[in-house]
Amino acid sequence: MKANMNELHTLHKKLADYYMDALESGEDLSSGNLAAINAFLKNNNIQVDVVEATPGQNLTFKLRELVEASAKEA
């Protein structure tokens, strides 16, 4: 039995909420979790044009720091 569009939308929203909660928790995220979040954004064509001193730039720097720190631990 195939999922209907409503079920797929619900699943997508729950996954997006899960990833947002993980990022906002302040907990250390594994490189796998960061890769999954990045893949989710990429697969949904989410792109940010980073402009200096914007929240997008701050997020970019924070994600870069998390990925680099995770890579050093591995």
C-alpha positions, 0 to 999 in steps of 0.5 A: 500500500502506497502512502498518500500525499497527506501522509508524506507531508506529515512525515516530511514535517515530522522529519524537519521538526526532528532535525530542527529540535536536534539543532536547537538542543545545543547537544553535540551532534554526530557527523552522521546527524549533521550529514543527514540534516545537510542531505535533507536540506539539499534534497529539498533544494534549500539554499541560502545566499549568505550575506555578511552579518545575517542569520544565514551567515551565522548558521553557515559558520556554526554548521562549519564549526560543528562539522570540523569539530566532529571530523577532528573527533573521528 
